[in-house]
Amino acid sequence: MKFDLKSLDLNNLDPKAPGTWPTPVMVLACLVVLIFIPFLGYQFYLSDIRSSLDTAKNQEPKLKTEFETKAAQSASLNAYKAQMIEIEESFSGLLKQLPADTEVPGLIEDMTKAGLTSGLEFSEIKLLPEVNQPFYIELPVQISVTGNYHSFANFATKVSALSRIVTLNDFSIKPVVVGDSSNLVITVQAKTYRYRGEGK
């Protein structure tokens, strides 16, 4: 059976009854549908998937770097925890070197004993007002003694060996008699510190 394309009248084709169309037209319509459906599927379905895949590929290096960083952090977590424990123990040890309120008189007594056994004579030892700092409180003590350089150096050595933290600051050294440096009046401010603690 030969089909004449010239005799085909497209206006006579009923779109509601494609079964009545001539065979070549039905074959052509099926081919168009078979080509058009995959094209539409690609445009509306596969292009979104491809776009998501491209986005995922672009994010891969960043995510890989983040993963490597977090893997390194988790690998060093135990070392970090051990270091934190060591720091807390060290901090606790340092806090024990700071006097409590009730230990300040004993500390002043220890400094006085260190001065007397070093050969110094005390003319003044006075507790000054506390100075608040962000994490600790300074407890200054004004000290005025008479003696020579060696006696004072011995005193400073003994103070540094005390079980509590004490610093010597603001030195003033003058001879007792002008022109005679064997006997000196030494004024110094000793400072000890107290931890402020939580809620203080």
QUIHU-V243338 format. One record per residue. RES is the residue in one letter. OMEGA is omega in degrees with one decimal (999 if undefined). D_LAST is the distance of its C-alpha to the last C-alpha in Angstrom with 2 decimals. Layout:
BEGIN
res,omega,d_last
RES,OMEGA,D_LAST
RES,OMEGA,D_LAST
END
This chain:
BEGIN
res,omega,d_last
M,-177.5,107.20
K,-177.6,106.66
F,-179.1,104.27
D,-177.8,105.12
L,-178.8,102.09
K,-178.4,104.21
S,-178.2,105.11
L,177.5,101.46
D,-176.2,100.46
L,179.1,96.66
N,-179.5,97.09
N,179.6,98.83
L,-179.4,95.90
D,-178.6,94.16
P,179.6,90.36
K,-179.2,90.12
A,-178.7,92.67
P,178.7,91.99
G,180.0,94.21
T,-179.1,97.24
W,174.4,96.55
P,-176.1,98.84
T,-179.8,97.68
P,178.8,97.02
V,178.1,94.82
M,178.9,92.89
V,179.3,92.41
L,178.5,91.28
A,178.1,88.87
C,178.3,87.45
L,178.6,86.97
V,179.6,85.18
V,-179.5,82.89
L,177.2,82.28
I,-174.2,81.29
F,-179.0,79.34
I,177.2,77.16
P,178.3,75.64
F,177.4,75.09
L,178.2,73.23
G,178.6,71.29
Y,-176.4,70.20
Q,-172.9,69.29
F,-176.1,67.26
Y,-174.9,65.91
L,179.5,66.11
S,176.1,64.95
D,178.9,61.60
I,179.9,61.28
R,178.0,62.20
S,177.3,59.66
S,178.8,56.91
L,177.9,58.10
D,177.7,57.98
T,179.2,54.42
A,178.5,53.39
K,178.5,55.15
N,-180.0,53.31
Q,-174.6,49.91
E,-179.6,50.80
P,179.6,49.81
K,-180.0,46.38
L,178.7,45.74
K,177.8,47.04
T,178.0,44.64
E,179.6,41.67
F,-179.9,42.88
E,178.8,43.23
T,-179.0,39.71
K,176.8,38.21
A,178.2,40.47
A,178.6,39.26
Q,-179.2,35.59
S,177.9,36.29
A,-178.8,38.29
S,-178.0,35.40
L,-179.6,32.82
N,177.9,33.21
A,178.5,32.84
Y,178.9,29.68
K,178.7,28.21
A,178.7,29.26
Q,178.2,27.68
M,177.4,24.31
I,179.4,24.54
E,179.1,25.46
I,179.0,22.54
E,178.1,20.05
E,178.5,21.89
S,178.7,21.88
F,178.6,18.14
S,177.9,17.70
G,178.4,20.25
L,178.7,18.55
L,179.4,15.23
K,178.8,17.54
Q,177.2,18.79
L,-176.3,15.58
P,171.3,15.61
A,179.6,13.41
D,-174.9,13.23
T,-177.1,16.53
E,-176.9,18.22
V,178.0,18.20
P,178.2,21.40
G,178.2,23.08
L,177.3,22.33
I,177.3,23.87
E,178.3,26.75
D,178.5,27.29
M,178.0,27.45
T,178.7,29.86
K,178.9,31.98
A,179.2,32.10
G,-178.4,33.36
L,179.6,35.89
T,176.4,37.32
S,177.9,37.70
G,178.2,39.84
L,174.0,37.56
E,-178.7,37.54
F,171.6,34.29
S,178.0,34.69
E,167.8,30.98
I,-170.3,27.62
K,176.6,24.87
L,-179.5,21.08
L,179.5,19.95
P,179.2,16.89
E,177.1,13.70
V,-179.4,13.55
N,173.6,10.46
Q,-176.6,11.41
P,-174.5,10.43
F,-177.6,9.57
Y,177.7,9.73
I,176.2,10.23
E,176.0,13.97
L,-177.9,15.53
P,177.9,19.06
V,178.9,22.02
Q,-178.1,25.31
I,174.3,28.30
S,-176.6,31.97
V,174.4,34.70
T,-179.7,38.46
G,179.3,40.26
N,-178.1,41.83
Y,-175.9,40.58
H,178.4,41.15
S,-179.8,39.23
F,177.7,36.22
A,177.6,36.50
N,177.2,36.65
F,-179.7,33.52
A,178.3,31.62
T,-179.9,32.87
K,178.6,31.72
V,180.0,28.19
S,179.9,27.97
A,179.2,29.11
L,-177.6,26.35
S,179.0,24.28
R,179.6,21.05
I,176.9,20.53
V,175.2,21.87
T,177.8,23.36
L,-173.9,26.03
N,171.2,26.21
D,-180.0,28.27
F,170.2,31.40
S,-177.2,34.09
I,179.3,37.35
K,175.9,40.30
P,177.2,43.41
V,176.4,43.89
V,-178.5,47.45
V,179.7,48.23
G,178.9,50.27
D,-176.6,49.31
S,-179.9,46.62
S,178.6,46.90
N,-173.4,44.37
L,169.8,41.21
V,-177.1,38.31
I,176.6,35.24
T,-177.8,31.99
V,174.7,28.95
Q,175.9,25.20
A,178.2,23.50
K,169.1,19.95
T,-170.2,17.78
Y,176.7,14.38
R,179.7,11.24
Y,-179.8,9.25
R,179.3,5.62
G,-178.5,5.91
E,172.9,5.63
G,179.3,3.82
K,999,0.00
END
